[in-house]
């Protein structure tokens, strides 16, 4: 999987007793080999994992010092057939001082040793009693097994075969300070931060600790592996919980079972390509060229099964509370944006209603905007329904019932005559139901909306959503055009949830029932002739499932994934719904439509950005309409 930017990482949390160096060492070796066999490129162990954290005054005992060196040699010798990066904690002597260190081992060699900088010396902590700080130590050496091993802070470990894999190390208390070493490590290129920790547990500390690691990972746009010592440590005064965390750019990928009374090994697939892409996009992310020590290592590409899970609907939070808050926030952003435009223009709002999801959401947003301005929606909103050849009684009745329930007068302007006039004018057969037939109807509706807006001093409220913009699923100078589009950054997969949330919080009674009915309607432009209540034209039958297109959109625009990588993770995520051939088919449709529709997006109307993706040429997305598609097809 490394050719897609993924590497598998592991945390080893041995249930080891303090002072039992032989057993601790054997467990470290066993867990390292298991992680290697499972495809891991890195395994991280807790702080002072060879000796245990609670040896206290015995840390400086000659037996502990001697056995620690022997354990390091044993680990490197017994794992030399692997190329996994093993990082263990150990007390080591340099220049008449004892240091709390991280020892990095690979392929039978000790790559380097990094000492802890910030020693915990307050309340229950007495680290300065035993250890010296590594602050200011650079490019020194410690002799081990006949070799001089690089020793010092400001050290980076770089994979010569994977430039995106750059490892930086800090130890426990380092991350709790106001200026953690990981900050400068990341600025100098580290994409993966390893933290060997021995952090005792008290009430509430686990939540604070996780927030701390989460925010550090997000701030650094880095993977952050945090490995805390287990409950096997001495409990004379303190208890440890074995909290293991793997974050990527602020997202929790894996966590241990706390207080587990046995060895624990957990994994997470890190996407280094995602991290480097995000750092490249965030131009304010600092890049430094400090005189850091760089230790190169070589690691072969590994084949492993991707275990990382992806949400099928990345725009829709899986947690109900988060979804509720997200929908509420988005709705408020939409309404606030429109309210400012209405306040500035001193205009009424003209909106076309089809009985579909998008126009219904736009109406609800417009009502909220009027309320924010202390204006009466019943007099300031002009809803218009424009039934055509494909309009069903189902959607038409829904529009009429909704406006009646909301006491907002509804104007009706059928488009049959104006469309037939245009068919005849350009000599297009009325029974030829092609793209011209459909687009004439769409432009007829826009012509009516714009004309009514002129007549009543109004602005036309756009209803097209983000997914339609991405796919170019709109008629140029038809539904593509408005004077302010409140849905321009709302993906199709989120629209239903927004309407449902609004109906539950802003309305009651019959209005809520009507909105619930609208949520069940199939997505259709209703442009092809129908006889009554049968929808003969379903959008997803033509362009593919919106849940796939929104998934493609998210990873193509937000994270810059290649189509091949998108296909890989889509196959894994949607294997229970779509075949690989179907996914390839619709991904090809997405790529082709996305590239060939940029000229439409070059002149979309204004609208509020509500999430991480919008396609406004004035906002987050700038792309040449003539961009070649060749290298993006697979």
Order of alpha helices (4+ residues) and beta strands (2+ residues): beta-alpha-beta-alpha-beta-beta-beta-beta-beta-beta-beta-alpha-beta-alpha-beta-beta-beta-beta-alpha-beta-alpha-beta-alpha-alpha-beta-alpha-beta-alpha-alpha-beta-alpha-beta-alpha-alpha-alpha-alpha-alpha-alpha-alpha
